[in-house]
Amino acid sequence: MNLKKLAIATAVGSFLAAGSMSATAGDAPSKDKCYGVAKAGKNDCAGNGHSCAGQAKKDNDPNEWVHMPKADCEKMGGKTEAPKK
């Protein structure tokens, strides 16, 4: 393979790789805190009187949350705003 063909193949490969990475990152839905859908021991991070993930005491506690896309949260009956204290 001559040098010119190698340079073109490298440039095309780099372009395709960069394009596929940006499309994947741009298509991912953003995730929000979803309150009221976490199962016992499956919460994401601090809240409800404790300081760490995985410490939810009961299923669907309105004060516990997990990260998920807003549409999925709403489908499951959760809320993206913290409950009023």
PyMOL Python script that loads the backbone (N, CA, C, O; Angstrom):
from pymol import cmd

cmd.read_pdbstr("""\
ATOM      1  N   MET A   1       0.860  -1.169   0.000  1.00  0.00           N
ATOM      2  CA  MET A   1       0.000   0.000   0.000  1.00  0.00           C
ATOM      3  C   MET A   1       0.907   1.232   0.000  1.00  0.00           C
ATOM      4  O   MET A   1       1.855   1.328   0.780  1.00  0.00           O
ATOM      5  N   ASN A   2       0.595   2.160  -0.885  1.00  0.00           N
ATOM      6  CA  ASN A   2       1.456   3.337  -0.914  1.00  0.00           C
ATOM      7  C   ASN A   2       1.060   4.321   0.176  1.00  0.00           C
ATOM      8  O   ASN A   2       0.006   4.185   0.796  1.00  0.00           O
ATOM      9  N   LEU A   3       1.891   5.283   0.397  1.00  0.00           N
ATOM     10  CA  LEU A   3       1.734   6.236   1.501  1.00  0.00           C
ATOM     11  C   LEU A   3       0.469   7.078   1.371  1.00  0.00           C
ATOM     12  O   LEU A   3      -0.176   7.377   2.376  1.00  0.00           O
ATOM     13  N   LYS A   4       0.107   7.461   0.158  1.00  0.00           N
ATOM     14  CA  LYS A   4      -1.083   8.288  -0.036  1.00  0.00           C
ATOM     15  C   LYS A   4      -2.354   7.518   0.361  1.00  0.00           C
ATOM     16  O   LYS A   4      -3.225   8.071   1.031  1.00  0.00           O
ATOM     17  N   LYS A   5      -2.460   6.252  -0.051  1.00  0.00           N
ATOM     18  CA  LYS A   5      -3.633   5.446   0.287  1.00  0.00           C
ATOM     19  C   LYS A   5      -3.705   5.211   1.794  1.00  0.00           C
ATOM     20  O   LYS A   5      -4.791   5.215   2.373  1.00  0.00           O
ATOM     21  N   LEU A   6      -2.561   5.008   2.423  1.00  0.00           N
ATOM     22  CA  LEU A   6      -2.516   4.792   3.860  1.00  0.00           C
ATOM     23  C   LEU A   6      -3.000   6.046   4.604  1.00  0.00           C
ATOM     24  O   LEU A   6      -3.757   5.945   5.569  1.00  0.00           O
ATOM     25  N   ALA A   7      -2.562   7.207   4.156  1.00  0.00           N
ATOM     26  CA  ALA A   7      -2.978   8.463   4.797  1.00  0.00           C
ATOM     27  C   ALA A   7      -4.480   8.677   4.650  1.00  0.00           C
ATOM     28  O   ALA A   7      -5.137   9.113   5.596  1.00  0.00           O
ATOM     29  N   ILE A   8      -5.029   8.376   3.475  1.00  0.00           N
ATOM     30  CA  ILE A   8      -6.472   8.543   3.252  1.00  0.00           C
ATOM     31  C   ILE A   8      -7.250   7.563   4.129  1.00  0.00           C
ATOM     32  O   ILE A   8      -8.247   7.943   4.742  1.00  0.00           O
ATOM     33  N   ALA A   9      -6.811   6.323   4.192  1.00  0.00           N
ATOM     34  CA  ALA A   9      -7.496   5.316   5.006  1.00  0.00           C
ATOM     35  C   ALA A   9      -7.470   5.700   6.478  1.00  0.00           C
ATOM     36  O   ALA A   9      -8.461   5.515   7.185  1.00  0.00           O
ATOM     37  N   THR A  10      -6.355   6.227   6.944  1.00  0.00           N
ATOM     38  CA  THR A  10      -6.248   6.653   8.339  1.00  0.00           C
ATOM     39  C   THR A  10      -7.178   7.825   8.621  1.00  0.00           C
ATOM     40  O   THR A  10      -7.841   7.855   9.658  1.00  0.00           O
ATOM     41  N   ALA A  11      -7.233   8.773   7.722  1.00  0.00           N
ATOM     42  CA  ALA A  11      -8.094   9.945   7.911  1.00  0.00           C
ATOM     43  C   ALA A  11      -9.574   9.537   7.922  1.00  0.00           C
ATOM     44  O   ALA A  11     -10.345  10.009   8.757  1.00  0.00           O
ATOM     45  N   VAL A  12      -9.959   8.667   6.998  1.00  0.00           N
ATOM     46  CA  VAL A  12     -11.360   8.215   6.944  1.00  0.00           C
ATOM     47  C   VAL A  12     -11.710   7.443   8.214  1.00  0.00           C
ATOM     48  O   VAL A  12     -12.782   7.642   8.784  1.00  0.00           O
ATOM     49  N   GLY A  13     -10.824   6.575   8.654  1.00  0.00           N
ATOM     50  CA  GLY A  13     -11.067   5.806   9.876  1.00  0.00           C
ATOM     51  C   GLY A  13     -11.219   6.708  11.089  1.00  0.00           C
ATOM     52  O   GLY A  13     -12.105   6.492  11.916  1.00  0.00           O
ATOM     53  N   SER A  14     -10.366   7.714  11.204  1.00  0.00           N
ATOM     54  CA  SER A  14     -10.452   8.653  12.329  1.00  0.00           C
ATOM     55  C   SER A  14     -11.754   9.443  12.294  1.00  0.00           C
ATOM     56  O   SER A  14     -12.389   9.654  13.327  1.00  0.00           O
ATOM     57  N   PHE A  15     -12.143   9.872  11.114  1.00  0.00           N
ATOM     58  CA  PHE A  15     -13.384  10.624  10.955  1.00  0.00           C
ATOM     59  C   PHE A  15     -14.592   9.783  11.359  1.00  0.00           C
ATOM     60  O   PHE A  15     -15.472  10.259  12.076  1.00  0.00           O
ATOM     61  N   LEU A  16     -14.635   8.539  10.900  1.00  0.00           N
ATOM     62  CA  LEU A  16     -15.756   7.658  11.237  1.00  0.00           C
ATOM     63  C   LEU A  16     -15.802   7.350  12.730  1.00  0.00           C
ATOM     64  O   LEU A  16     -16.880   7.317  13.324  1.00  0.00           O
ATOM     65  N   ALA A  17     -14.655   7.129  13.331  1.00  0.00           N
ATOM     66  CA  ALA A  17     -14.623   6.839  14.773  1.00  0.00           C
ATOM     67  C   ALA A  17     -15.096   8.044  15.577  1.00  0.00           C
ATOM     68  O   ALA A  17     -15.862   7.884  16.527  1.00  0.00           O
ATOM     69  N   ALA A  18     -14.662   9.227  15.221  1.00  0.00           N
ATOM     70  CA  ALA A  18     -15.069  10.436  15.942  1.00  0.00           C
ATOM     71  C   ALA A  18     -16.565  10.681  15.764  1.00  0.00           C
ATOM     72  O   ALA A  18     -17.237  11.086  16.711  1.00  0.00           O
ATOM     73  N   GLY A  19     -17.084  10.446  14.589  1.00  0.00           N
ATOM     74  CA  GLY A  19     -18.503  10.639  14.335  1.00  0.00           C
ATOM     75  C   GLY A  19     -19.369   9.676  15.124  1.00  0.00           C
ATOM     76  O   GLY A  19     -20.424  10.059  15.630  1.00  0.00           O
ATOM     77  N   SER A  20     -18.935   8.434  15.234  1.00  0.00           N
ATOM     78  CA  SER A  20     -19.744   7.463  15.966  1.00  0.00           C
ATOM     79  C   SER A  20     -19.726   7.742  17.462  1.00  0.00           C
ATOM     80  O   SER A  20     -20.720   7.484  18.142  1.00  0.00           O
ATOM     81  N   MET A  21     -18.626   8.260  17.991  1.00  0.00           N
ATOM     82  CA  MET A  21     -18.562   8.577  19.416  1.00  0.00           C
ATOM     83  C   MET A  21     -19.458   9.752  19.754  1.00  0.00           C
ATOM     84  O   MET A  21     -20.158   9.717  20.765  1.00  0.00           O
ATOM     85  N   SER A  22     -19.454  10.785  18.939  1.00  0.00           N
ATOM     86  CA  SER A  22     -20.263  11.951  19.257  1.00  0.00           C
ATOM     87  C   SER A  22     -21.755  11.655  19.098  1.00  0.00           C
ATOM     88  O   SER A  22     -22.570  12.204  19.839  1.00  0.00           O
ATOM     89  N   ALA A  23     -22.119  10.808  18.157  1.00  0.00           N
ATOM     90  CA  ALA A  23     -23.525  10.466  17.990  1.00  0.00           C
ATOM     91  C   ALA A  23     -24.024   9.672  19.189  1.00  0.00           C
ATOM     92  O   ALA A  23     -25.150   9.869  19.646  1.00  0.00           O
ATOM     93  N   THR A  24     -23.200   8.789  19.690  1.00  0.00           N
ATOM     94  CA  THR A  24     -23.604   7.986  20.836  1.00  0.00           C
ATOM     95  C   THR A  24     -23.764   8.852  22.075  1.00  0.00           C
ATOM     96  O   THR A  24     -24.746   8.708  22.802  1.00  0.00           O
ATOM     97  N   ALA A  25     -22.824   9.741  22.325  1.00  0.00           N
ATOM     98  CA  ALA A  25     -22.883  10.594  23.512  1.00  0.00           C
ATOM     99  C   ALA A  25     -24.045  11.574  23.422  1.00  0.00           C
ATOM    100  O   ALA A  25     -24.687  11.856  24.434  1.00  0.00           O
ATOM    101  N   GLY A  26     -24.325  12.091  22.252  1.00  0.00           N
ATOM    102  CA  GLY A  26     -25.394  13.061  22.089  1.00  0.00           C
ATOM    103  C   GLY A  26     -26.782  12.455  22.179  1.00  0.00           C
ATOM    104  O   GLY A  26     -27.737  13.156  22.511  1.00  0.00           O
ATOM    105  N   ASP A  27     -26.915  11.162  21.890  1.00  0.00           N
ATOM    106  CA  ASP A  27     -28.212  10.510  21.894  1.00  0.00           C
ATOM    107  C   ASP A  27     -28.642  10.025  23.272  1.00  0.00           C
ATOM    108  O   ASP A  27     -29.811   9.691  23.468  1.00  0.00           O
ATOM    109  N   ALA A  28     -27.729   9.980  24.222  1.00  0.00           N
ATOM    110  CA  ALA A  28     -28.060   9.458  25.549  1.00  0.00           C
ATOM    111  C   ALA A  28     -28.969  10.448  26.285  1.00  0.00           C
ATOM    112  O   ALA A  28     -28.654  11.635  26.372  1.00  0.00           O
ATOM    113  N   PRO A  29     -30.098   9.958  26.814  1.00  0.00           N
ATOM    114  CA  PRO A  29     -30.984  10.872  27.546  1.00  0.00           C
ATOM    115  C   PRO A  29     -30.349  11.298  28.864  1.00  0.00           C
ATOM    116  O   PRO A  29     -29.618  10.528  29.487  1.00  0.00           O
ATOM    117  N   SER A  30     -30.628  12.513  29.279  1.00  0.00           N
ATOM    118  CA  SER A  30     -30.090  12.965  30.564  1.00  0.00           C
ATOM    119  C   SER A  30     -30.844  12.258  31.678  1.00  0.00           C
ATOM    120  O   SER A  30     -32.001  11.870  31.515  1.00  0.00           O
ATOM    121  N   LYS A  31     -30.183  12.098  32.797  1.00  0.00           N
ATOM    122  CA  LYS A  31     -30.796  11.413  33.928  1.00  0.00           C
ATOM    123  C   LYS A  31     -31.045  12.405  35.048  1.00  0.00           C
ATOM    124  O   LYS A  31     -30.226  13.284  35.314  1.00  0.00           O
ATOM    125  N   ASP A  32     -32.185  12.251  35.697  1.00  0.00           N
ATOM    126  CA  ASP A  32     -32.582  13.106  36.810  1.00  0.00           C
ATOM    127  C   ASP A  32     -32.769  12.242  38.051  1.00  0.00           C
ATOM    128  O   ASP A  32     -32.847  11.016  37.960  1.00  0.00           O
ATOM    129  N   LYS A  33     -32.839  12.891  39.207  1.00  0.00           N
ATOM    130  CA  LYS A  33     -33.202  12.182  40.428  1.00  0.00           C
ATOM    131  C   LYS A  33     -34.688  11.861  40.332  1.00  0.00           C
ATOM    132  O   LYS A  33     -35.507  12.744  40.079  1.00  0.00           O
ATOM    133  N   CYS A  34     -35.028  10.597  40.537  1.00  0.00           N
ATOM    134  CA  CYS A  34     -36.419  10.161  40.497  1.00  0.00           C
ATOM    135  C   CYS A  34     -36.790   9.659  41.888  1.00  0.00           C
ATOM    136  O   CYS A  34     -36.286   8.631  42.342  1.00  0.00           O
ATOM    137  N   TYR A  35     -37.668  10.387  42.552  1.00  0.00           N
ATOM    138  CA  TYR A  35     -38.080  10.073  43.921  1.00  0.00           C
ATOM    139  C   TYR A  35     -39.274   9.130  43.925  1.00  0.00           C
ATOM    140  O   TYR A  35     -40.179   9.257  43.101  1.00  0.00           O
ATOM    141  N   GLY A  36     -39.270   8.183  44.859  1.00  0.00           N
ATOM    142  CA  GLY A  36     -40.422   7.330  45.092  1.00  0.00           C
ATOM    143  C   GLY A  36     -40.456   6.030  44.325  1.00  0.00           C
ATOM    144  O   GLY A  36     -41.460   5.321  44.390  1.00  0.00           O
ATOM    145  N   VAL A  37     -39.401   5.681  43.598  1.00  0.00           N
ATOM    146  CA  VAL A  37     -39.409   4.427  42.844  1.00  0.00           C
ATOM    147  C   VAL A  37     -38.282   3.471  43.259  1.00  0.00           C
ATOM    148  O   VAL A  37     -38.230   2.339  42.780  1.00  0.00           O
ATOM    149  N   ALA A  38     -37.397   3.910  44.129  1.00  0.00           N
ATOM    150  CA  ALA A  38     -36.267   3.065  44.547  1.00  0.00           C
ATOM    151  C   ALA A  38     -36.763   1.881  45.371  1.00  0.00           C
ATOM    152  O   ALA A  38     -37.654   2.018  46.209  1.00  0.00           O
ATOM    153  N   LYS A  39     -36.182   0.742  45.120  1.00  0.00           N
ATOM    154  CA  LYS A  39     -36.491  -0.447  45.909  1.00  0.00           C
ATOM    155  C   LYS A  39     -35.574  -0.470  47.130  1.00  0.00           C
ATOM    156  O   LYS A  39     -34.524   0.173  47.131  1.00  0.00           O
ATOM    157  N   ALA A  40     -35.959  -1.194  48.149  1.00  0.00           N
ATOM    158  CA  ALA A  40     -35.156  -1.290  49.375  1.00  0.00           C
ATOM    159  C   ALA A  40     -33.733  -1.726  49.027  1.00  0.00           C
ATOM    160  O   ALA A  40     -33.525  -2.729  48.343  1.00  0.00           O
ATOM    161  N   GLY A  41     -32.768  -0.960  49.507  1.00  0.00           N
ATOM    162  CA  GLY A  41     -31.360  -1.262  49.270  1.00  0.00           C
ATOM    163  C   GLY A  41     -30.857  -0.901  47.890  1.00  0.00           C
ATOM    164  O   GLY A  41     -29.720  -1.237  47.560  1.00  0.00           O
ATOM    165  N   LYS A  42     -31.653  -0.230  47.065  1.00  0.00           N
ATOM    166  CA  LYS A  42     -31.256   0.081  45.686  1.00  0.00           C
ATOM    167  C   LYS A  42     -31.255   1.572  45.376  1.00  0.00           C
ATOM    168  O   LYS A  42     -31.246   1.949  44.204  1.00  0.00           O
ATOM    169  N   ASN A  43     -31.265   2.428  46.391  1.00  0.00           N
ATOM    170  CA  ASN A  43     -31.266   3.874  46.157  1.00  0.00           C
ATOM    171  C   ASN A  43     -29.886   4.349  45.696  1.00  0.00           C
ATOM    172  O   ASN A  43     -28.882   3.671  45.915  1.00  0.00           O
ATOM    173  N   ASP A  44     -29.850   5.510  45.060  1.00  0.00           N
ATOM    174  CA  ASP A  44     -28.599   6.125  44.599  1.00  0.00           C
ATOM    175  C   ASP A  44     -28.225   7.262  45.533  1.00  0.00           C
ATOM    176  O   ASP A  44     -28.736   8.367  45.352  1.00  0.00           O
ATOM    177  N   CYS A  45     -27.398   7.067  46.481  1.00  0.00           N
ATOM    178  CA  CYS A  45     -26.801   8.108  47.289  1.00  0.00           C
ATOM    179  C   CYS A  45     -27.628   8.558  48.489  1.00  0.00           C
ATOM    180  O   CYS A  45     -28.670   7.991  48.815  1.00  0.00           O
ATOM    181  N   ALA A  46     -27.119   9.589  49.116  1.00  0.00           N
ATOM    182  CA  ALA A  46     -27.622  10.041  50.417  1.00  0.00           C
ATOM    183  C   ALA A  46     -29.046  10.560  50.371  1.00  0.00           C
ATOM    184  O   ALA A  46     -29.517  11.048  49.343  1.00  0.00           O
ATOM    185  N   GLY A  47     -29.712  10.446  51.487  1.00  0.00           N
ATOM    186  CA  GLY A  47     -31.059  10.979  51.635  1.00  0.00           C
ATOM    187  C   GLY A  47     -31.789  10.249  52.738  1.00  0.00           C
ATOM    188  O   GLY A  47     -31.360   9.184  53.180  1.00  0.00           O
ATOM    189  N   ASN A  48     -32.884  10.817  53.177  1.00  0.00           N
ATOM    190  CA  ASN A  48     -33.772  10.143  54.115  1.00  0.00           C
ATOM    191  C   ASN A  48     -33.059   9.686  55.393  1.00  0.00           C
ATOM    192  O   ASN A  48     -33.344   8.607  55.913  1.00  0.00           O
ATOM    193  N   GLY A  49     -32.142  10.501  55.892  1.00  0.00           N
ATOM    194  CA  GLY A  49     -31.493  10.205  57.166  1.00  0.00           C
ATOM    195  C   GLY A  49     -30.258   9.324  57.088  1.00  0.00           C
ATOM    196  O   GLY A  49     -29.747   8.906  58.127  1.00  0.00           O
ATOM    197  N   HIS A  50     -29.765   9.028  55.905  1.00  0.00           N
ATOM    198  CA  HIS A  50     -28.527   8.243  55.774  1.00  0.00           C
ATOM    199  C   HIS A  50     -27.607   8.928  54.774  1.00  0.00           C
ATOM    200  O   HIS A  50     -28.019   9.854  54.075  1.00  0.00           O
ATOM    201  N   SER A  51     -26.370   8.475  54.708  1.00  0.00           N
ATOM    202  CA  SER A  51     -25.389   9.197  53.902  1.00  0.00           C
ATOM    203  C   SER A  51     -24.809   8.390  52.745  1.00  0.00           C
ATOM    204  O   SER A  51     -23.756   8.750  52.219  1.00  0.00           O
ATOM    205  N   CYS A  52     -25.467   7.311  52.339  1.00  0.00           N
ATOM    206  CA  CYS A  52     -24.854   6.495  51.300  1.00  0.00           C
ATOM    207  C   CYS A  52     -25.894   5.774  50.443  1.00  0.00           C
ATOM    208  O   CYS A  52     -27.053   5.628  50.833  1.00  0.00           O
ATOM    209  N   ALA A  53     -25.453   5.331  49.275  1.00  0.00           N
ATOM    210  CA  ALA A  53     -26.315   4.556  48.385  1.00  0.00           C
ATOM    211  C   ALA A  53     -26.580   3.174  48.973  1.00  0.00           C
ATOM    212  O   ALA A  53     -25.796   2.663  49.772  1.00  0.00           O
ATOM    213  N   GLY A  54     -27.688   2.587  48.568  1.00  0.00           N
ATOM    214  CA  GLY A  54     -28.005   1.231  48.975  1.00  0.00           C
ATOM    215  C   GLY A  54     -28.531   1.102  50.387  1.00  0.00           C
ATOM    216  O   GLY A  54     -28.522   0.000  50.937  1.00  0.00           O
ATOM    217  N   GLN A  55     -28.989   2.184  50.996  1.00  0.00           N
ATOM    218  CA  GLN A  55     -29.459   2.120  52.374  1.00  0.00           C
ATOM    219  C   GLN A  55     -30.956   2.396  52.529  1.00  0.00           C
ATOM    220  O   GLN A  55     -31.427   2.630  53.642  1.00  0.00           O
ATOM    221  N   ALA A  56     -31.703   2.370  51.431  1.00  0.00           N
ATOM    222  CA  ALA A  56     -33.154   2.551  51.528  1.00  0.00           C
ATOM    223  C   ALA A  56     -33.732   1.391  52.323  1.00  0.00           C
ATOM    224  O   ALA A  56     -33.369   0.235  52.103  1.00  0.00           O
ATOM    225  N   LYS A  57     -34.626   1.699  53.239  1.00  0.00           N
ATOM    226  CA  LYS A  57     -35.199   0.683  54.127  1.00  0.00           C
ATOM    227  C   LYS A  57     -36.438  -0.004  53.545  1.00  0.00           C
ATOM    228  O   LYS A  57     -36.717  -1.155  53.878  1.00  0.00           O
ATOM    229  N   LYS A  58     -37.194   0.704  52.663  1.00  0.00           N
ATOM    230  CA  LYS A  58     -38.403   0.109  52.114  1.00  0.00           C
ATOM    231  C   LYS A  58     -38.576   0.503  50.651  1.00  0.00           C
ATOM    232  O   LYS A  58     -38.013   1.498  50.195  1.00  0.00           O
ATOM    233  N   ASP A  59     -39.350  -0.276  49.931  1.00  0.00           N
ATOM    234  CA  ASP A  59     -39.628  -0.007  48.525  1.00  0.00           C
ATOM    235  C   ASP A  59     -40.463   1.255  48.364  1.00  0.00           C
ATOM    236  O   ASP A  59     -41.351   1.537  49.168  1.00  0.00           O
ATOM    237  N   ASN A  60     -40.163   2.007  47.314  1.00  0.00           N
ATOM    238  CA  ASN A  60     -40.948   3.169  46.888  1.00  0.00           C
ATOM    239  C   ASN A  60     -41.116   4.260  47.940  1.00  0.00           C
ATOM    240  O   ASN A  60     -42.134   4.952  47.959  1.00  0.00           O
ATOM    241  N   ASP A  61     -40.135   4.413  48.803  1.00  0.00           N
ATOM    242  CA  ASP A  61     -40.160   5.501  49.790  1.00  0.00           C
ATOM    243  C   ASP A  61     -40.079   6.822  49.031  1.00  0.00           C
ATOM    244  O   ASP A  61     -39.165   6.994  48.225  1.00  0.00           O
ATOM    245  N   PRO A  62     -40.995   7.756  49.254  1.00  0.00           N
ATOM    246  CA  PRO A  62     -40.994   9.015  48.505  1.00  0.00           C
ATOM    247  C   PRO A  62     -39.761   9.886  48.751  1.00  0.00           C
ATOM    248  O   PRO A  62     -39.523  10.827  47.995  1.00  0.00           O
ATOM    249  N   ASN A  63     -38.976   9.598  49.784  1.00  0.00           N
ATOM    250  CA  ASN A  63     -37.771  10.373  50.077  1.00  0.00           C
ATOM    251  C   ASN A  63     -36.500   9.759  49.503  1.00  0.00           C
ATOM    252  O   ASN A  63     -35.438  10.377  49.580  1.00  0.00           O
ATOM    253  N   GLU A  64     -36.580   8.575  48.937  1.00  0.00           N
ATOM    254  CA  GLU A  64     -35.416   7.919  48.327  1.00  0.00           C
ATOM    255  C   GLU A  64     -35.460   8.145  46.818  1.00  0.00           C
ATOM    256  O   GLU A  64     -36.536   8.311  46.243  1.00  0.00           O
ATOM    257  N   TRP A  65     -34.288   8.151  46.179  1.00  0.00           N
ATOM    258  CA  TRP A  65     -34.247   8.408  44.749  1.00  0.00           C
ATOM    259  C   TRP A  65     -33.214   7.552  44.035  1.00  0.00           C
ATOM    260  O   TRP A  65     -32.293   7.012  44.647  1.00  0.00           O
ATOM    261  N   VAL A  66     -33.393   7.442  42.719  1.00  0.00           N
ATOM    262  CA  VAL A  66     -32.437   6.816  41.806  1.00  0.00           C
ATOM    263  C   VAL A  66     -32.322   7.719  40.584  1.00  0.00           C
ATOM    264  O   VAL A  66     -33.252   8.465  40.277  1.00  0.00           O
ATOM    265  N   HIS A  67     -31.193   7.658  39.885  1.00  0.00           N
ATOM    266  CA  HIS A  67     -31.026   8.414  38.643  1.00  0.00           C
ATOM    267  C   HIS A  67     -31.657   7.636  37.495  1.00  0.00           C
ATOM    268  O   HIS A  67     -31.405   6.441  37.336  1.00  0.00           O
ATOM    269  N   MET A  68     -32.466   8.305  36.705  1.00  0.00           N
ATOM    270  CA  MET A  68     -33.053   7.706  35.507  1.00  0.00           C
ATOM    271  C   MET A  68     -33.594   8.818  34.621  1.00  0.00           C
ATOM    272  O   MET A  68     -33.797   9.939  35.088  1.00  0.00           O
ATOM    273  N   PRO A  69     -33.832   8.516  33.338  1.00  0.00           N
ATOM    274  CA  PRO A  69     -34.432   9.524  32.465  1.00  0.00           C
ATOM    275  C   PRO A  69     -35.806   9.943  32.993  1.00  0.00           C
ATOM    276  O   PRO A  69     -36.550   9.129  33.540  1.00  0.00           O
ATOM    277  N   LYS A  70     -36.123  11.214  32.820  1.00  0.00           N
ATOM    278  CA  LYS A  70     -37.368  11.775  33.351  1.00  0.00           C
ATOM    279  C   LYS A  70     -38.593  11.021  32.838  1.00  0.00           C
ATOM    280  O   LYS A  70     -39.527  10.777  33.603  1.00  0.00           O
ATOM    281  N   ALA A  71     -38.605  10.650  31.563  1.00  0.00           N
ATOM    282  CA  ALA A  71     -39.756   9.941  30.999  1.00  0.00           C
ATOM    283  C   ALA A  71     -39.966   8.598  31.695  1.00  0.00           C
ATOM    284  O   ALA A  71     -41.102   8.220  31.982  1.00  0.00           O
ATOM    285  N   ASP A  72     -38.880   7.876  31.968  1.00  0.00           N
ATOM    286  CA  ASP A  72     -38.987   6.586  32.661  1.00  0.00           C
ATOM    287  C   ASP A  72     -39.491   6.785  34.084  1.00  0.00           C
ATOM    288  O   ASP A  72     -40.297   5.997  34.579  1.00  0.00           O
ATOM    289  N   CYS A  73     -39.019   7.827  34.732  1.00  0.00           N
ATOM    290  CA  CYS A  73     -39.446   8.139  36.096  1.00  0.00           C
ATOM    291  C   CYS A  73     -40.954   8.355  36.141  1.00  0.00           C
ATOM    292  O   CYS A  73     -41.648   7.796  36.990  1.00  0.00           O
ATOM    293  N   GLU A  74     -41.443   9.160  35.230  1.00  0.00           N
ATOM    294  CA  GLU A  74     -42.869   9.469  35.208  1.00  0.00           C
ATOM    295  C   GLU A  74     -43.706   8.235  34.888  1.00  0.00           C
ATOM    296  O   GLU A  74     -44.794   8.064  35.438  1.00  0.00           O
ATOM    297  N   LYS A  75     -43.201   7.369  33.995  1.00  0.00           N
ATOM    298  CA  LYS A  75     -43.919   6.131  33.671  1.00  0.00           C
ATOM    299  C   LYS A  75     -44.065   5.238  34.897  1.00  0.00           C
ATOM    300  O   LYS A  75     -45.073   4.548  35.053  1.00  0.00           O
ATOM    301  N   MET A  76     -43.055   5.254  35.767  1.00  0.00           N
ATOM    302  CA  MET A  76     -43.073   4.403  36.951  1.00  0.00           C
ATOM    303  C   MET A  76     -43.836   5.039  38.117  1.00  0.00           C
ATOM    304  O   MET A  76     -43.981   4.423  39.172  1.00  0.00           O
ATOM    305  N   GLY A  77     -44.321   6.259  37.930  1.00  0.00           N
ATOM    306  CA  GLY A  77     -45.073   6.934  38.982  1.00  0.00           C
ATOM    307  C   GLY A  77     -44.212   7.744  39.933  1.00  0.00           C
ATOM    308  O   GLY A  77     -44.687   8.168  40.986  1.00  0.00           O
ATOM    309  N   GLY A  78     -42.948   7.966  39.577  1.00  0.00           N
ATOM    310  CA  GLY A  78     -42.051   8.750  40.416  1.00  0.00           C
ATOM    311  C   GLY A  78     -42.159  10.235  40.144  1.00  0.00           C
ATOM    312  O   GLY A  78     -42.890  10.666  39.253  1.00  0.00           O
ATOM    313  N   LYS A  79     -41.431  11.005  40.915  1.00  0.00           N
ATOM    314  CA  LYS A  79     -41.409  12.465  40.765  1.00  0.00           C
ATOM    315  C   LYS A  79     -39.962  12.929  40.679  1.00  0.00           C
ATOM    316  O   LYS A  79     -39.085  12.348  41.317  1.00  0.00           O
ATOM    317  N   THR A  80     -39.708  13.971  39.895  1.00  0.00           N
ATOM    318  CA  THR A  80     -38.357  14.489  39.736  1.00  0.00           C
ATOM    319  C   THR A  80     -38.062  15.623  40.714  1.00  0.00           C
ATOM    320  O   THR A  80     -36.969  16.189  40.698  1.00  0.00           O
ATOM    321  N   GLU A  81     -39.010  15.949  41.547  1.00  0.00           N
ATOM    322  CA  GLU A  81     -38.785  16.945  42.597  1.00  0.00           C
ATOM    323  C   GLU A  81     -38.859  16.275  43.968  1.00  0.00           C
ATOM    324  O   GLU A  81     -39.678  15.385  44.200  1.00  0.00           O
ATOM    325  N   ALA A  82     -37.992  16.721  44.863  1.00  0.00           N
ATOM    326  CA  ALA A  82     -37.984  16.160  46.217  1.00  0.00           C
ATOM    327  C   ALA A  82     -39.300  16.467  46.922  1.00  0.00           C
ATOM    328  O   ALA A  82     -39.871  17.538  46.721  1.00  0.00           O
ATOM    329  N   PRO A  83     -39.785  15.542  47.742  1.00  0.00           N
ATOM    330  CA  PRO A  83     -41.020  15.822  48.488  1.00  0.00           C
ATOM    331  C   PRO A  83     -40.808  16.956  49.486  1.00  0.00           C
ATOM    332  O   PRO A  83     -39.706  17.156  49.995  1.00  0.00           O
ATOM    333  N   LYS A  84     -41.867  17.680  49.750  1.00  0.00           N
ATOM    334  CA  LYS A  84     -41.784  18.771  50.723  1.00  0.00           C
ATOM    335  C   LYS A  84     -41.687  18.181  52.116  1.00  0.00           C
ATOM    336  O   LYS A  84     -42.319  17.171  52.425  1.00  0.00           O
ATOM    337  N   LYS A  85     -40.888  18.822  52.948  1.00  0.00           N
ATOM    338  CA  LYS A  85     -40.664  18.305  54.304  1.00  0.00           C
ATOM    339  C   LYS A  85     -41.648  18.868  55.276  1.00  0.00           C
ATOM    340  O   LYS A  85     -41.602  18.538  56.461  1.00  0.00           O
TER     341      LYS A  85
END
""", "prot")
cmd.dss("prot")
cmd.show_as("cartoon", "prot")
cmd.util.cbc("prot")
cmd.orient("prot")
